[in-house]
Amino acid sequence: MTTYVISVPGTFTVNVGQETRAEFIRALRPADPRHTHLGHDEDLDILTVNDDGTFTARVTIDADSGPEAEREARGYAEAALDAVGLDRNDAPLGPAVITGIDSDE
């Protein structure tokens, strides 16, 4: 099993206030990349939101392969969006990509 740091891009197509963003971050928090060496060293934020509504959620996933980690990360981000009341039309996600692989070195 390997720990992957995965970036999941998306776009808020509705106005998402600070409170909803904070709830989204709380929903993502258990998979915070800062809990890994890579996330801590690179100072990775769990959520970055741009002025145009695009965002990137960064999560850690333990998986046997990169493709499995990417699928799980996307599912995790979708579940976090659901938890704050946003559906796939409110915040469509792009393809998840591996940002890094955590190591103990």
C-alpha positions as CSV (number, residue, x, y, z in Angstrom):
1,M,0.0,0.0,0.0
2,T,1.3,3.4,-1.0
3,T,0.2,6.9,0.2
4,Y,-0.6,9.2,-2.7
5,V,-1.2,12.9,-2.6
6,I,-3.9,13.5,-5.2
7,S,-5.2,16.8,-6.7
8,V,-8.8,16.9,-7.8
9,P,-9.7,20.0,-9.8
10,G,-13.2,21.4,-10.1
11,T,-15.3,24.5,-10.7
12,F,-18.0,26.0,-8.5
13,T,-20.8,27.0,-10.9
14,V,-22.8,28.5,-8.1
15,N,-21.9,31.2,-5.6
16,V,-20.1,29.4,-2.7
17,G,-19.7,31.5,0.4
18,Q,-17.0,31.3,3.0
19,E,-19.1,29.1,5.3
20,T,-19.7,26.5,2.6
21,R,-16.0,26.5,1.7
22,A,-15.1,26.0,5.4
23,E,-17.6,23.1,5.6
24,F,-16.1,21.6,2.4
25,I,-12.6,21.8,4.0
26,R,-13.9,20.1,7.2
27,A,-15.3,17.3,5.1
28,L,-12.0,16.9,3.3
29,R,-9.9,17.3,6.5
30,P,-9.4,13.6,7.4
31,A,-7.4,13.2,4.1
32,D,-5.4,16.4,4.6
33,P,-2.1,16.2,2.7
34,R,-0.3,18.1,5.5
35,H,-0.5,14.9,7.5
36,T,2.2,13.5,5.1
37,H,5.8,14.3,4.7
38,L,5.2,15.6,1.2
39,G,2.2,17.7,2.1
40,H,4.0,19.2,5.1
41,D,7.3,19.9,3.2
42,E,5.5,21.4,0.3
43,D,2.9,23.3,2.5
44,L,0.0,21.9,0.4
45,D,-3.4,23.4,1.2
46,I,-6.3,21.0,1.3
47,L,-8.3,23.4,-0.8
48,T,-7.3,26.3,-3.1
49,V,-10.1,28.4,-4.7
50,N,-9.4,30.9,-7.5
51,D,-11.3,34.1,-8.2
52,D,-13.0,32.5,-11.2
53,G,-14.5,29.7,-9.1
54,T,-12.1,27.0,-10.1
55,F,-10.7,25.0,-7.2
56,T,-8.3,22.2,-6.4
57,A,-8.9,19.8,-3.5
58,R,-5.8,17.9,-2.4
59,V,-6.2,14.7,-0.5
60,T,-4.1,11.7,0.6
61,I,-5.2,8.2,-0.3
62,D,-3.7,4.9,0.6
63,A,-4.0,2.6,-2.4
64,D,-2.2,-0.2,-4.2
65,S,-1.9,1.7,-7.5
66,G,-2.0,5.2,-8.9
67,P,-5.3,4.7,-10.9
68,E,-7.0,3.2,-7.8
69,A,-5.8,6.3,-5.7
70,E,-7.1,8.7,-8.4
71,R,-10.6,7.0,-8.4
72,E,-10.7,7.0,-4.6
73,A,-9.7,10.6,-4.4
74,R,-12.4,11.7,-6.8
75,G,-15.0,9.7,-4.9
76,Y,-13.8,11.3,-1.6
77,A,-14.1,14.8,-3.1
78,E,-17.6,14.0,-4.5
79,A,-18.6,12.7,-1.0
80,A,-17.3,15.9,0.6
81,L,-19.3,18.0,-1.9
82,D,-22.4,16.0,-1.2
83,A,-21.8,16.5,2.6
84,V,-22.0,20.3,2.1
85,G,-25.1,20.1,-0.2
86,L,-23.4,20.7,-3.6
87,D,-24.2,18.4,-6.4
88,R,-22.3,17.5,-9.6
89,N,-23.8,20.5,-11.4
90,D,-22.9,23.0,-8.6
91,A,-19.3,21.8,-8.6
92,P,-18.3,19.5,-11.5
93,L,-14.9,17.8,-11.0
94,G,-12.1,17.3,-13.5
95,P,-9.8,14.3,-13.6
96,A,-7.9,13.5,-10.4
97,V,-4.1,13.5,-10.8
98,I,-1.3,12.3,-8.6
99,T,0.5,15.2,-7.1
100,G,3.1,13.1,-5.3
101,I,3.9,9.9,-3.5
102,D,4.6,10.2,0.2
103,S,7.7,8.6,1.6
104,D,9.3,8.4,5.0
105,E,12.6,9.8,3.7
